[in-house]
Each structure stands twice: as C-alpha cells, then as structure tokens.
Amino acid sequence: MVEIEYGKIRVKLGDTDLVYEPAEDSFLLAEAAFKEVKPGMHILEVGTGSGFVSAVLLANLKDISLVATEINPHAARCAKANGVEVIRTDLFRGINPVNPEILFDLILFNPPYLPTSREERVPGWLNYAFDGGISGRETLDRFLDEVRNYLRPGGKILVLISSITGLGDVKDKMEKLGFAVDIVERKKVSFEELLVVKGEL
Ligand SMILES: C[S@@+](CC[C@H](N)C(=O)[O-])C[C@H]1O[C@@H](n2cnc3c(N)ncnc32)[C@H](O)[C@@H]1O
C-alpha cells in the first residue's frame, strides 16, 4: 500500500494506476488552502482524488466542515478511506445550490489541466485526472461556469493551474464571472510553472 506522509497525517493511496498520486500540484493547493481556511468555514473540494488536500486540512485545522466530490469511483473510495466525506459525482451534481445552509465559504479544485488530444488520453478512470481537453481548460471552464451557485456572498475559490493551461484565459474568464483574481502561490516544476489562482466574490 503506497502512503504519503504530510504534516501530521499519512494518506493511503491504494492503486496509483486508478487514483491520482498527490504531487507538487496537490502540495501547492494544500499550502494555499492552509493560508485561506479560518475556523468555522464550510469547504468544498471538487475532484478530491485520493482525498489528500481535504485530509490534510481536516487533520491540521480545527472547527471546519468539509465535503468533497470526485468522479472516479476508485478515487472516491480512497478519499473515503482517508476520512473524507465524498460524493461520487460530476463536479457539483448532487449538491443542492438552492439550500443556503449548504453554500460554501471556500471551494477548491485541482482540475485536470493538461491540454490533451484524443491520442494522448490514458485508459480508464485515471484519464479524468489529466485530460483537460484540447484547451487544457475544458473541465475547469465547466467548474467556473457553475461555481458561483455554490458560494456564499464573499466566498472564495482556489484553483490549481499550470503555465500551459493559459493563465490569461483563466483570469479573463474568472473576472468576467465577477471574481477578483489573485495568484496566491506559484512554483516552477520542470517544464511548467504551477499556480494557485484565487477568485473572491
Ligand atoms: C489532478 S487530479 C487532483 C486530485 C487531488 N485533488 C490532488 O490534488 O491530489 C484531478 C482530480 O479531479 C477528478 N475529476 C476530474 N474531472 C472531474 C469531474 N468532472 N467531477 C469530479 N471530479 C473530477 C479526477 O478524477 C482527479 O481525481
């Protein structure tokens, strides 16, 4: 069983052919989230994968409530085994935006961000971890189109992207949707730079 140790916790990974193995992108999003989370916050992580980011927040921060979604059933099972309450669904489906009780203060997403052609797809559920479509932004764009419906007034989002995802396009879209945009973390990793983009309503 592969495990990752981070701060106070060990996250179990199960089969890394089926579930995304936390990497520099996951670590950068966790760091950004740490700085943003305050006691009492109601948090949603979309695409939680192994549950790494959510499990780290839950283990290290008191008095937060957190729920996650994940499309890959193997990853959803893994996240659950890591103590994360997870709904196996596409993005926000299954979360009722009409109920003000469930609007979130903070929503996190480390999406599939790589520009990917049909030939570059990997087999099986793991493809959802990488395949950002031709633009690299297909899943992220769908997320951004819907995310406001799930945020409280003044709520925030943190999204992880790469320099190859197209920061300009992501920023423009977020601003058009009414977010004030800021880059809160960045790290060069081999051929790309990873960035955490914060949007605040
Ligand atoms: C880059 S991985 C990140 C996983 C984890 N959050 C981390 O940081 O280690 C992207 C995750 O989003 C999930 N995902 C992709 N498309 C999704 C969708 N439409 N709805 C829910 N989850 C999705 C993938 O299955 C994968 O687990």
The ligand as an SDF file (V2000), in Angstrom:
LIG
                    3D

 27 29  0  0  0  0  0  0  0  0999 V2000
   -5.1850   16.4810  -10.9080 C   0  0  0  0  0  0  0  0  0  0  0  0
   -6.2160   15.3590  -10.0350 S   0  0  0  0  0  0  0  0  0  0  0  0
   -6.1610   16.0670   -8.4020 C   0  0  0  0  0  0  0  0  0  0  0  0
   -6.5400   15.1090   -7.3110 C   0  0  0  0  0  0  0  0  0  0  0  0
   -6.4120   15.6740   -5.8840 C   0  0  0  0  0  0  0  0  0  0  0  0
   -7.3340   16.7690   -5.6610 N   0  0  0  0  0  0  0  0  0  0  0  0
   -5.0000   16.1320   -5.6170 C   0  0  0  0  0  0  0  0  0  0  0  0
   -4.7800   17.3660   -5.6030 O   0  0  0  0  0  0  0  0  0  0  0  0
   -4.1200   15.2820   -5.4140 O   0  0  0  0  0  0  0  0  0  0  0  0
   -7.8490   15.8090  -10.6010 C   0  0  0  0  0  0  0  0  0  0  0  0
   -8.9830   15.0420   -9.9220 C   0  0  0  0  0  0  0  0  0  0  0  0
  -10.2440   15.5610  -10.3740 O   0  0  0  0  0  0  0  0  0  0  0  0
  -11.1240   14.4810  -10.6700 C   0  0  0  0  0  0  0  0  0  0  0  0
  -12.0950   14.9430  -11.6660 N   0  0  0  0  0  0  0  0  0  0  0  0
  -11.8790   15.2120  -12.9800 C   0  0  0  0  0  0  0  0  0  0  0  0
  -12.9980   15.6140  -13.5740 N   0  0  0  0  0  0  0  0  0  0  0  0
  -13.9570   15.6320  -12.6140 C   0  0  0  0  0  0  0  0  0  0  0  0
  -15.3450   15.9590  -12.6030 C   0  0  0  0  0  0  0  0  0  0  0  0
  -15.9580   16.3510  -13.7230 N   0  0  0  0  0  0  0  0  0  0  0  0
  -16.0390   15.8640  -11.4410 N   0  0  0  0  0  0  0  0  0  0  0  0
  -15.4100   15.4420  -10.2990 C   0  0  0  0  0  0  0  0  0  0  0  0
  -14.1000   15.0980  -10.2450 N   0  0  0  0  0  0  0  0  0  0  0  0
  -13.3850   15.2070  -11.3800 C   0  0  0  0  0  0  0  0  0  0  0  0
  -10.1940   13.3950  -11.2150 C   0  0  0  0  0  0  0  0  0  0  0  0
  -10.7700   12.1170  -11.1910 O   0  0  0  0  0  0  0  0  0  0  0  0
   -8.9890   13.5490  -10.2760 C   0  0  0  0  0  0  0  0  0  0  0  0
   -9.1340   12.7750   -9.1080 O   0  0  0  0  0  0  0  0  0  0  0  0
  1  2  1  0
  2  3  1  0
  2 10  1  0
  3  4  1  0
  4  5  1  0
  5  6  1  0
  5  7  1  0
  7  8  2  0
  7  9  1  0
 10 11  1  0
 11 12  1  0
 11 26  1  0
 12 13  1  0
 13 14  1  0
 13 24  1  0
 14 15  1  0
 14 23  1  0
 15 16  2  0
 16 17  1  0
 17 18  1  0
 17 23  2  0
 18 19  1  0
 18 20  2  0
 20 21  1  0
 21 22  2  0
 22 23  1  0
 24 25  1  0
 24 26  1  0
 26 27  1  0
M  CHG  2   2   1   9  -1
M  END
$$$$
